[in-house]
Amino acid sequence: PGLGIEGVELRGARVTWREDGAPRFILSELSLSTGAVAPATPVDVDVEVNMLDVATQRTFQIAAVSNVSAELSGAVTAADSTIDFVIGDSSGREDVQGSASIDRLEFVPGRELRTGAVRMTNTLDSPVDADTQLASEVSWQALDIDLETLDVVVDELDAAANGIRARFQLTGEDLAGDAALLRGSVVVDDAPAAEAIRLSGVELPADLAVEELGNFSSSTGFSLDLNSGDVELSNLTLSVLGIDLRAQEATLRGDSLATQLSIAPFQPNDAIRRLIAPYMPEGIDTTQIGTVGLSARIDGTSEQMQLTGMRATALGAEISGEIRIDQIGADPVIAGDISSNQFSTSEIFAVIGDFVPEALRSDTAGSA
């Protein structure tokens, strides 16, 4: 009870964490300084450390300032914490830099970890292009982790990258067990479509202005199996470039996709035509496509795709049936069984005229 320490200062320390006799983490250049230390009294703490993850050779430079209260039971409360960090890859390249502020953190060993409002900003290398950096921000109002079951609840989680902001509701169940599952929902409102396309790795045509792509909105419920990587989406909506897409349910398992998809009839605009032009066979006139819509069950992988129960609007006709596409992206083979109501051959010839013999390209072809 009479303990009183004016302060603690530690400089240049080195700590090696070993697992199975081998180094797992190495902490170096560890510096620690505190204010006055006394029982039941919060103390100011300033820490700097370099950490090496031996298995991955990733490096972490961390500097943190906090006001900390500790109890004999091991419970710790930290207030007004700030953390600056730099993460480097195995080659020494610094690919993530950032900072975080935490208004309050409560830790009870073996029982619970809770935080109040947290805000983190950082820049990191794009997962698509390592030479491009993303400016991102993550914040939440409250986080609660049950350390016995590793159940997690995050309240009002917001994440943003290069102008795209998403709002999450998120819970985690049994995160250390065999049934580790993340559930929640995500909403994106009026985000720049050009940034989303770039983040997906698609190169925009040079003659396509960013403003022409406008904004997009999307929402979905989701569950993620952390052990298998399987993803299930529910009530997926996407509105972009005048296209309204809906999927009641969608499942992603490894390389496979299964969903019931519907796209409301729409008229492809100039921006859409220029985006799809590099993927269209030579000789197709996309300016003559007209109204397009689709409803179908889709099952596929990166190599093949099957559309069943298909009902489509295209080239002035209503089309139904099923289609199978093999060798996607490399000389695709398309087969199927389709039927349609009466359609105008002139509308078809306007799109695929270069594939039709000259003798047939006539207004006398009528309807079929």
C-alpha positions in Angstrom: 0.0 0.0 0.0 2.9 2.4 0.6 4.5 1.7 -2.8 5.5 4.9 -4.7 7.7 5.0 -7.8 8.5 8.3 -9.5 8.8 6.6 -12.9 10.1 3.7 -14.8 12.4 4.0 -17.9 13.6 1.1 -20.0 15.7 1.5 -23.1 17.1 -0.8 -25.8 15.7 -4.0 -24.4 15.4 -7.2 -26.4 12.8 -9.9 -25.8 12.6 -13.3 -27.6 9.3 -15.2 -27.5 10.0 -18.9 -28.1 7.6 -21.7 -29.2 8.8 -25.3 -29.1 12.3 -24.1 -28.4 12.5 -21.9 -31.5 12.2 -18.1 -31.7 8.7 -17.1 -32.8 8.7 -13.3 -32.1 11.7 -11.1 -31.5 11.1 -7.7 -29.9 14.1 -5.3 -30.2 14.8 -1.6 -29.4 12.1 -1.9 -26.8 11.7 1.4 -24.9 9.3 2.0 -22.0 8.7 5.1 -19.9 6.0 5.8 -17.3 4.9 8.6 -15.1 4.5 8.1 -11.3 3.4 4.6 -10.3 1.2 4.1 -7.2 -1.5 1.6 -6.2 -5.0 2.2 -7.7 -3.6 5.2 -9.6 -3.7 5.6 -13.4 -0.2 5.9 -14.9 1.0 7.5 -18.2 2.8 4.9 -20.4 4.9 5.5 -23.5 6.2 2.4 -25.4 8.2 2.0 -28.6 9.2 -1.4 -30.0 10.3 -3.2 -33.2 8.9 -6.7 -33.6 9.9 -9.4 -36.0 7.5 -12.3 -36.9 10.1 -15.0 -37.4 7.8 -17.3 -39.4 6.8 -14.7 -42.0 9.8 -12.3 -41.6 7.3 -9.4 -41.4 8.3 -6.5 -39.3 6.3 -4.2 -37.1 7.4 -0.8 -35.7 5.0 0.4 -33.0 4.9 3.5 -30.8 2.0 3.9 -28.3 1.0 6.3 -25.6 -1.7 5.6 -23.0 -3.0 6.2 -19.5 -3.2 2.8 -17.9 -4.7 1.4 -14.7 -3.8 -2.1 -13.5 -5.2 -4.2 -10.7 -3.6 -7.0 -8.8 -6.1 -9.4 -10.5 -4.4 -8.6 -13.8 -7.3 -6.5 -15.1 -6.1 -3.5 -17.1 -7.9 -0.4 -18.2 -6.4 2.0 -20.8 -7.7 5.4 -21.7 -6.9 8.0 -24.4 -4.5 5.7 -26.2 -2.8 6.5 -29.5 -0.8 4.0 -31.6 1.4 4.6 -34.6 2.6 1.7 -36.6 4.6 0.6 -39.7 4.4 -2.9 -41.1 7.1 -4.2 -43.5 7.2 -7.3 -45.7 10.0 -9.9 -45.7 12.0 -7.8 -48.1 12.0 -4.8 -45.8 9.5 -2.8 -47.8 7.2 -0.8 -45.7 3.7 -1.7 -47.1 1.4 -0.4 -44.3 1.7 2.8 -42.3 -1.0 4.0 -40.0 -2.3 5.3 -36.6 -5.1 4.4 -34.2 -6.9 6.2 -31.4 -8.8 4.3 -28.7 -10.8 6.3 -26.2 -11.1 3.3 -23.7 -9.9 -0.3 -23.5 -10.8 -2.8 -20.7 -9.0 -6.1 -20.4 -9.9 -8.9 -17.9 -7.5 -11.9 -18.4 -9.2 -15.0 -19.7 -12.6 -13.3 -19.6 -13.2 -10.1 -21.7 -11.7 -7.5 -23.9 -13.8 -4.4 -24.6 -13.2 -1.1 -26.3 -15.1 2.2 -26.7 -14.8 4.3 -29.8 -11.8 3.4 -32.0 -10.6 5.1 -35.2 -7.7 3.8 -37.3 -6.3 5.4 -40.5 -3.6 3.9 -42.7 -2.1 3.6 -46.1 -1.3 0.2 -47.6 -0.3 -1.4 -50.9 -3.2 -2.3 -53.1 -3.9 -6.1 -53.2 -4.3 -5.8 -57.0 -1.3 -3.5 -57.8 1.6 -3.3 -55.3 2.7 0.0 -56.8 -0.6 1.6 -55.9 -1.4 2.7 -52.4 -4.8 2.8 -50.8 -5.8 5.3 -48.1 -8.1 3.5 -45.7 -10.0 4.3 -42.5 -11.7 1.9 -40.0 -13.7 2.9 -37.0 -16.2 1.5 -34.6 -18.2 2.7 -31.6 -17.8 -0.4 -29.4 -16.1 -3.8 -29.5 -16.8 -6.7 -27.1 -14.8 -10.0 -27.1 -15.6 -12.9 -24.8 -12.1 -14.4 -24.3 -13.5 -17.7 -23.1 -15.6 -18.4 -26.2 -14.1 -15.9 -28.6 -17.5 -14.5 -29.5 -17.2 -11.0 -30.9 -19.7 -8.1 -31.3 -18.7 -4.9 -33.1 -21.1 -2.0 -33.1 -21.3 0.6 -35.9 -18.2 -0.6 -37.8 -17.3 1.8 -40.7 -14.6 1.1 -43.3 -13.4 3.3 -46.1 -10.8 3.0 -48.9 -10.2 5.6 -51.6 -13.6 7.2 -51.3 -15.6 3.9 -51.0 -17.2 3.8 -47.5 -19.0 0.7 -46.1 -21.1 0.4 -43.0 -21.1 -3.0 -41.2 -22.9 -4.8 -38.5 -20.7 -7.6 -37.4 -20.7 -10.5 -34.9 -18.2 -13.4 -34.6 -19.0 -16.8 -33.1 -16.5 -19.3 -31.7 -13.6 -17.7 -33.6 -11.0 -20.1 -32.1 -13.1 -23.2 -32.7 -14.1 -25.6 -35.5 -17.2 -23.6 -36.2 -15.7 -20.1 -36.4 -18.2 -17.9 -38.1 -18.6 -14.2 -39.0 -22.1 -12.9 -39.6 -23.4 -9.5 -40.4 -24.4 -7.0 -43.1 -22.8 -4.4 -45.1 -24.1 -1.3 -46.9 -22.4 1.0 -49.4 -24.1 4.2 -50.4 -23.2 6.4 -53.4 -19.5 5.4 -53.7 -17.5 6.1 -56.9 -17.9 3.3 -59.3 -14.5 4.0 -61.0 -12.7 3.3 -57.7 -14.5 0.0 -57.2 -13.6 -1.1 -60.8 -10.0 -0.1 -60.2 -9.8 -2.0 -56.9 -11.2 -5.1 -58.7 -8.2 -5.0 -61.0 -10.0 -4.0 -64.2 -8.2 -1.3 -66.2 -10.5 1.5 -67.3 -10.5 2.5 -71.0 -8.4 5.5 -71.7 -11.2 7.4 -73.3 -13.7 6.8 -70.4 -13.9 9.7 -68.0 -14.4 8.8 -64.3 -17.5 11.0 -64.1 -19.3 8.9 -66.7 -19.3 5.9 -64.4 -21.1 7.8 -61.6 -21.7 6.2 -58.2 -22.9 2.8 -57.0 -24.8 1.5 -54.1 -24.9 -2.0 -52.7 -26.0 -4.0 -49.6 -26.0 -7.6 -48.5 -26.2 -9.8 -45.5 -23.3 -12.3 -45.2 -21.9 -15.2 -43.2 -18.2 -16.3 -43.5 -16.9 -19.7 -42.3 -13.4 -18.8 -41.2 -12.2 -22.4 -41.4 -13.4 -23.3 -44.9 -13.6 -19.8 -46.4 -17.1 -20.4 -47.6 -19.3 -17.3 -48.0 -23.0 -17.0 -48.0 -24.8 -13.8 -49.1 -28.4 -12.9 -48.6 -30.6 -10.1 -50.1 -27.7 -8.8 -52.3 -28.5 -5.6 -54.2 -26.3 -3.6 -56.5 -27.2 -0.5 -58.4 -24.5 0.8 -60.9 -24.5 2.4 -64.3 -28.3 2.2 -64.5 -28.2 -1.5 -63.8 -30.2 -3.0 -60.8 -29.0 -6.4 -59.8 -30.6 -8.6 -57.2 -29.7 -12.0 -55.7 -31.8 -13.5 -52.9 -29.1 -15.9 -52.0 -25.5 -16.5 -53.2 -22.9 -19.1 -52.1 -19.2 -19.0 -52.7 -17.3 -22.2 -51.9 -13.7 -22.2 -53.1 -13.8 -21.6 -56.8 -17.6 -22.2 -57.2 -20.5 -19.8 -57.2 -24.2 -20.6 -56.9 -26.9 -17.9 -57.0 -30.4 -17.0 -58.2 -29.7 -13.7 -60.1 -32.0 -11.1 -61.6 -31.1 -8.0 -63.6 -34.0 -5.6 -64.3 -34.3 -4.7 -68.0 -32.0 -1.8 -68.8 -30.6 0.0 -71.8 -26.8 -0.2 -71.9 -25.3 3.3 -71.9 -22.2 4.5 -73.6 -20.0 3.9 -70.5 -21.1 0.3 -70.3 -20.5 -0.3 -74.0 -16.9 1.0 -73.7 -16.3 -1.1 -70.6 -17.4 -4.3 -72.3 -15.9 -3.5 -75.7 -12.5 -5.2 -75.0 -14.3 -8.5 -74.1 -16.7 -8.6 -77.1 -15.9 -10.5 -80.3 -14.8 -8.3 -83.2 -17.7 -7.5 -85.4 -20.3 -7.0 -82.7 -22.0 -3.6 -82.7 -22.7 -2.9 -79.1 -24.5 0.4 -79.9 -27.4 -1.7 -81.3 -27.9 -4.0 -78.4 -31.1 -2.4 -77.1 -32.8 -3.4 -73.8 -31.3 -6.2 -71.8 -32.5 -8.1 -68.8 -31.9 -11.5 -67.1 -33.2 -13.8 -64.5 -31.5 -17.2 -64.0 -30.0 -19.7 -61.7 -26.2 -19.5 -62.0 -23.8 -22.2 -61.1 -20.2 -21.9 -62.1 -16.4 -21.8 -61.5 -13.7 -19.8 -63.2 -13.6 -22.3 -66.0 -17.3 -22.9 -66.7 -20.8 -21.5 -66.0 -24.3 -22.8 -66.3 -27.5 -20.8 -66.5 -30.7 -22.7 -65.9 -34.3 -21.5 -65.6 -33.2 -18.5 -67.7 -35.5 -15.8 -68.7 -33.8 -13.0 -70.7 -34.7 -9.9 -72.6 -32.4 -9.2 -75.5 -32.5 -8.1 -79.1 -36.2 -7.3 -78.9 -37.2 -10.8 -77.8 -38.0 -12.8 -74.7 -35.7 -15.8 -74.4 -35.9 -18.7 -72.1 -33.9 -22.0 -71.6 -30.5 -22.9 -70.3 -26.9 -22.2 -71.4 -23.6 -23.7 -70.6 -20.3 -21.8 -71.1 -17.0 -23.7 -71.0 -13.4 -22.4 -71.1 -14.4 -19.0 -69.8 -12.0 -16.3 -71.1 -10.1 -18.5 -73.5 -12.0 -19.5 -76.7 -15.3 -20.1 -74.8 -17.6 -22.9 -76.0 -21.3 -22.1 -75.6 -24.0 -24.7 -75.7 -27.6 -24.9 -74.6 -31.3 -25.2 -75.3 -33.2 -21.9 -75.7 -36.5 -20.7 -77.1 -37.9 -17.3 -77.8 -41.1 -15.5 -78.8 -41.2 -13.7 -82.2 -38.3 -11.3 -82.7 -37.2 -8.9 -85.4 -34.3 -10.2 -87.5 -33.4 -6.6 -88.3 -32.5 -6.0 -84.6 -30.3 -9.1 -84.5 -28.6 -8.2 -87.8 -27.9 -4.7 -86.5 -25.8 -6.2 -83.7 -24.2 -9.2 -85.5 -24.4 -8.0 -89.1 -20.7 -8.8 -89.8 -21.5 -12.5 -89.1 -24.5 -12.7 -91.5 -24.1 -13.3 -95.2 -24.7 -10.2 -97.3 -27.6 -11.8 -99.1 -29.5 -12.2 -95.8 -28.9 -8.6 -94.6 -32.1 -7.2 -95.8 -35.3 -5.7 -94.5 -37.1 -8.5 -96.3 -35.9 -11.0 -93.6 -38.9 -9.9 -91.5 -39.5 -11.6 -88.2 -38.7 -15.1 -86.9 
